[in-house]
Amino acid sequence: MSIFLNKDSKVIVQGITGGEGTKHTARMLAAGTQVLGGVNARKAGTTVSHKRQDGSDVDLPVFGTVEEAVRETGADVSIVFVPPAFTKAAVIEAIDAEVPLVVVITEGIPVQDSAEFWAHAKSKVGSDGKPTTRIIGPNCPGIITPGESLVGITPANITGTGKIGLVSKSGTLTYQMMFELRDIGFSTAIGIGGDPVIGTTHIDALEAFEADPETEAIVMIGEIGGDAEERAAEFIKANVTKPVVGYVAGFTAPEGKTMGHAGAIVSGSSGTAEAKKEALEAAGVKVGKTPSESAQLMREIFAAK
């Protein structure tokens, strides 16, 4: 089991012909992802050549619009490798095409643009009353279900399949935690990004991991600034029965100093690493002072099972 992404997910790449799109399409295919095509209005009707996981050649079609790509391939996931100035239009196009999952890798997107496409996604709801499109990101490493599918830029070879669910604001800390706990392995790892406006939140991932029968424990990585971790702590206390280990980046940050992602802004005691640690521990979360300490806390949980 996994959340949001599995071996059957059908993926298109918005910006498939660009430098980043080309490089990471190759890496996603090598990880076993079902990449079925891409979108670039200026190169519609052409193909791009890659290799599948088994080494066989594949020519992926380039479509002019997301709607056409979805219609022709049956895609249910899109990953966006589009320059910041054009990302809003690209994400809105995917939302209008009712792609269920859109992963936005691009960094440097104006906050107003992110707010606009996030609001647009919220306004498009299905018969169940929920938005038809889930956004992960922007400015994130994406999502990986090890051994099944990668939609993003996470190295696929640093960990294996297992029982840990991971949700993180930080890309590099995602990679470190996955590597440190590679012998236990992960069900799904999601990098949600640290921008002020993001799609999928810690709480969204926690809720999904709680509902996933194959996820036995959860790692949550946050950082100084804002109150996302405090709100997640409240959710954990009320709704999560599985053990959760946390790490908050920024324990050594000077007080009042903005560090890391744009969302990591400290104001007063709210938003400091210590305040977040206290809130999480009050909810029963074990919090390490370093990533390695948090990994060790997770090891102890599995050793006691």
C-alpha positions as CSV (number, residue, x, y, z in Angstrom):
1,M,0.0,0.0,0.0
2,S,1.0,3.6,-0.3
3,I,-0.6,7.1,-0.4
4,F,-1.4,9.2,-3.5
5,L,1.0,7.3,-5.8
6,N,1.5,3.7,-6.8
7,K,2.8,1.4,-9.6
8,D,-0.4,2.0,-11.6
9,S,-0.2,5.8,-11.6
10,K,0.0,7.2,-15.2
11,V,2.2,10.2,-15.4
12,I,2.7,13.1,-17.9
13,V,5.4,15.7,-17.6
14,Q,4.6,19.4,-18.2
15,G,7.9,20.8,-19.6
16,I,9.1,17.4,-20.8
17,T,11.4,18.9,-23.4
18,G,13.3,21.3,-21.1
19,G,16.6,20.6,-19.3
20,E,15.1,19.6,-16.0
21,G,12.1,17.9,-17.5
22,T,14.4,15.8,-19.7
23,K,16.8,14.8,-16.9
24,H,14.1,13.9,-14.4
25,T,11.9,12.1,-17.0
26,A,14.8,9.8,-17.5
27,R,15.2,9.3,-13.8
28,M,11.5,8.7,-13.2
29,L,11.4,6.1,-16.0
30,A,14.5,4.4,-14.5
31,A,12.7,4.2,-11.2
32,G,9.8,2.3,-12.9
33,T,7.4,5.2,-13.2
34,Q,4.8,4.9,-15.9
35,V,5.6,8.2,-17.8
36,L,3.4,8.2,-20.8
37,G,4.1,11.5,-22.4
38,G,4.5,15.2,-21.9
39,V,3.3,18.7,-22.7
40,N,4.9,21.6,-24.6
41,A,2.6,23.6,-26.8
42,R,5.5,24.7,-29.1
43,K,6.7,21.1,-29.7
44,A,3.3,19.4,-30.0
45,G,3.3,16.4,-32.3
46,T,7.0,15.5,-31.7
47,T,8.4,12.8,-29.5
48,V,11.2,12.5,-27.0
49,S,13.4,9.4,-26.7
50,H,14.1,7.7,-23.4
51,K,14.7,4.3,-21.9
52,R,12.4,2.3,-19.6
53,Q,13.5,0.7,-16.4
54,D,14.3,-2.5,-18.3
55,G,16.6,-0.7,-20.7
56,S,14.2,-0.8,-23.7
57,D,13.7,2.3,-25.8
58,V,10.6,4.4,-25.6
59,D,9.5,7.4,-27.7
60,L,7.2,9.6,-25.5
61,P,4.7,11.8,-27.4
62,V,4.6,15.5,-26.7
63,F,1.1,17.0,-26.6
64,G,0.0,20.6,-27.1
65,T,-2.3,20.7,-24.0
66,V,-2.7,18.8,-20.8
67,E,-6.3,18.0,-21.8
68,E,-5.1,16.3,-24.9
69,A,-2.4,14.5,-23.0
70,V,-4.9,13.2,-20.5
71,R,-7.4,12.2,-23.2
72,E,-4.7,10.2,-25.2
73,T,-2.8,8.6,-22.3
74,G,-5.3,8.3,-19.5
75,A,-2.9,10.1,-17.2
76,D,-3.9,10.7,-13.6
77,V,-0.7,12.5,-12.5
78,S,1.2,15.5,-13.9
79,I,4.5,16.8,-12.8
80,V,5.4,20.4,-13.5
81,F,8.9,21.4,-14.7
82,V,8.0,24.8,-16.0
83,P,9.8,28.1,-15.4
84,P,8.3,30.2,-12.5
85,A,6.8,32.8,-14.8
86,F,4.7,30.2,-16.6
87,T,4.0,27.8,-13.7
88,K,0.6,29.3,-12.7
89,A,-0.8,28.9,-16.2
90,A,0.6,25.3,-16.3
91,V,-1.0,24.3,-13.0
92,I,-4.3,25.9,-13.8
93,E,-4.3,24.0,-17.1
94,A,-3.8,20.7,-15.3
95,I,-6.5,21.6,-12.8
96,D,-9.0,22.4,-15.6
97,A,-8.1,19.1,-17.2
98,E,-9.1,17.5,-13.8
99,V,-5.8,15.7,-13.3
100,P,-6.2,14.1,-9.8
101,L,-2.6,14.7,-8.7
102,V,-0.3,17.6,-9.8
103,V,3.2,17.8,-8.4
104,V,4.9,21.2,-8.8
105,I,8.6,21.0,-8.6
106,T,9.4,24.6,-9.7
107,E,10.9,27.0,-7.1
108,G,10.8,30.8,-7.1
109,I,7.1,31.0,-8.0
110,P,5.5,34.3,-6.8
111,V,3.4,33.7,-3.7
112,Q,0.4,35.4,-5.4
113,D,0.6,32.9,-8.3
114,S,0.7,30.0,-5.9
115,A,-2.3,31.4,-4.0
116,E,-4.2,31.8,-7.2
117,F,-3.7,28.3,-8.5
118,W,-4.3,26.8,-5.0
119,A,-7.6,28.7,-4.8
120,H,-8.5,27.5,-8.3
121,A,-7.9,23.9,-7.3
122,K,-10.1,24.4,-4.2
123,S,-12.9,25.8,-6.4
124,K,-13.0,22.7,-8.6
125,V,-14.8,20.0,-6.7
126,G,-16.2,16.6,-7.6
127,S,-19.5,14.9,-6.7
128,D,-18.0,14.0,-3.3
129,G,-17.5,17.7,-2.5
130,K,-13.7,17.4,-2.5
131,P,-11.3,19.1,-4.9
132,T,-10.8,17.1,-8.1
133,T,-7.0,18.0,-8.1
134,R,-4.5,17.5,-5.3
135,I,-1.4,19.7,-5.5
136,I,1.9,18.7,-4.0
137,G,4.3,21.6,-3.8
138,P,5.5,24.0,-5.2
139,N,9.2,24.1,-4.5
140,C,9.4,20.5,-3.4
141,P,11.1,17.2,-4.3
142,G,7.8,15.5,-5.0
143,I,6.6,12.1,-4.0
144,I,8.0,8.6,-4.1
145,T,6.6,5.2,-3.4
146,P,9.8,3.2,-3.3
147,G,9.9,0.2,-5.7
148,E,6.8,1.4,-7.5
149,S,6.8,5.0,-8.7
150,L,8.7,8.3,-8.4
151,V,7.1,11.6,-9.4
152,G,9.7,14.2,-8.5
153,I,13.4,14.5,-8.0
154,T,14.1,12.3,-5.0
155,P,16.9,9.8,-5.7
156,A,15.1,6.5,-6.2
157,N,18.0,4.3,-5.1
158,I,18.5,5.7,-1.6
159,T,15.9,3.6,0.2
160,G,13.6,0.6,-0.2
161,T,10.0,-0.4,0.4
162,G,8.9,-0.5,4.0
163,K,6.5,0.5,6.7
164,I,7.4,4.2,7.4
165,G,5.5,7.1,6.0
166,L,7.4,10.4,5.6
167,V,6.2,13.9,5.1
168,S,8.7,16.8,5.0
169,K,9.0,20.4,4.3
170,S,12.7,20.0,3.3
171,G,14.0,18.2,0.3
172,T,17.5,17.5,1.5
173,L,16.3,16.3,4.9
174,T,13.8,14.0,3.1
175,Y,16.7,12.4,1.4
176,Q,18.8,12.1,4.6
177,M,16.0,10.5,6.5
178,M,15.2,8.1,3.8
179,F,18.8,7.0,3.6
180,E,19.3,6.7,7.3
181,L,16.2,4.5,7.6
182,R,16.8,2.6,4.3
183,D,17.0,-0.8,6.0
184,I,13.4,-0.4,7.4
185,G,12.1,1.3,4.3
186,F,9.2,3.6,3.4
187,S,5.6,3.2,2.2
188,T,5.6,6.7,0.6
189,A,7.7,9.8,1.1
190,I,6.3,13.2,0.3
191,G,8.2,16.5,0.2
192,I,5.5,19.1,0.6
193,G,7.8,22.2,0.1
194,G,8.4,25.1,2.4
195,D,6.8,28.0,0.6
196,P,4.2,30.2,2.4
197,V,1.4,28.7,0.2
198,I,1.5,25.0,-0.6
199,G,-1.0,22.4,-1.7
200,T,-0.8,19.2,0.4
201,T,0.1,19.9,4.0
202,H,1.5,17.9,6.9
203,I,-2.0,17.3,8.1
204,D,-3.2,16.0,4.7
205,A,-0.3,13.5,4.6
206,L,-0.7,12.5,8.3
207,E,-4.4,11.7,7.7
208,A,-3.6,9.6,4.6
209,F,-0.8,7.7,6.4
210,E,-3.1,7.0,9.4
211,A,-5.6,5.5,6.9
212,D,-3.0,3.4,5.1
213,P,-2.9,-0.1,6.6
214,E,0.7,-0.8,5.4
215,T,2.1,2.3,7.1
216,E,3.1,1.5,10.7
217,A,4.9,4.6,11.7
218,I,5.3,8.2,10.5
219,V,8.2,10.6,10.3
220,M,7.3,14.3,10.1
221,I,10.0,16.9,9.3
222,G,9.2,20.6,9.8
223,E,11.2,23.8,10.1
224,I,11.1,27.0,12.0
225,G,8.6,29.7,11.1
226,G,4.8,29.7,10.8
227,D,2.5,27.4,12.8
228,A,2.1,24.4,10.5
229,E,3.9,22.0,12.9
230,E,1.8,23.2,15.8
231,R,-1.4,22.6,13.8
232,A,-0.1,19.2,12.8
233,A,0.6,18.4,16.5
234,E,-3.1,19.2,17.3
235,F,-4.2,16.9,14.5
236,I,-1.9,14.1,15.7
237,K,-3.2,14.4,19.2
238,A,-6.8,14.1,18.1
239,N,-6.6,11.7,15.1
240,V,-3.4,9.7,14.8
241,T,-2.9,6.4,16.5
242,K,0.3,5.4,14.9
243,P,3.7,6.3,16.4
244,V,5.1,9.6,15.0
245,V,8.7,10.8,15.1
246,G,9.5,14.4,14.4
247,Y,12.3,16.7,13.5
248,V,12.3,20.5,13.3
249,A,15.0,22.1,11.3
250,G,16.4,25.3,12.8
251,F,17.3,24.6,16.5
252,T,20.6,26.5,16.0
253,A,19.1,29.4,14.1
254,P,19.6,32.8,15.8
255,E,16.4,34.1,17.4
256,G,14.4,36.2,15.0
257,K,16.5,35.1,12.0
258,T,14.7,33.9,8.8
259,M,16.3,30.6,7.7
260,G,15.7,28.1,4.9
261,H,12.5,28.3,2.9
262,A,10.5,31.4,2.4
263,G,7.9,30.1,4.9
264,A,10.4,29.8,7.7
265,I,9.8,33.1,9.4
266,V,10.2,33.4,13.1
267,S,8.0,35.8,15.1
268,G,8.1,35.8,18.9
269,S,8.1,32.3,20.5
270,S,5.6,31.0,17.9
271,G,7.4,29.3,15.1
272,T,10.7,28.6,17.0
273,A,12.1,25.1,16.9
274,E,11.7,24.7,20.6
275,A,8.1,25.8,20.6
276,K,7.3,23.3,17.8
277,K,9.2,20.6,19.6
278,E,7.1,21.2,22.8
279,A,3.9,21.2,20.8
280,L,4.8,17.9,19.1
281,E,5.9,16.3,22.3
282,A,2.7,17.3,24.0
283,A,0.9,15.4,21.3
284,G,3.0,12.3,22.0
285,V,5.5,12.8,19.2
286,K,9.1,11.8,19.8
287,V,11.3,14.7,18.5
288,G,15.0,14.5,17.8
289,K,17.4,17.4,18.0
290,T,19.1,16.2,14.8
291,P,17.9,14.2,11.8
292,S,20.1,11.2,13.0
293,E,18.6,11.4,16.5
294,S,15.1,11.3,15.0
295,A,16.1,8.3,12.8
296,Q,17.3,6.5,15.9
297,L,14.0,7.2,17.7
298,M,12.3,5.5,14.8
299,R,14.6,2.6,15.0
300,E,13.7,2.1,18.6
301,I,10.0,2.1,17.8
302,F,10.5,-0.7,15.3
303,A,12.9,-2.6,17.6
304,A,10.2,-2.6,20.3
305,K,7.5,-4.1,17.9
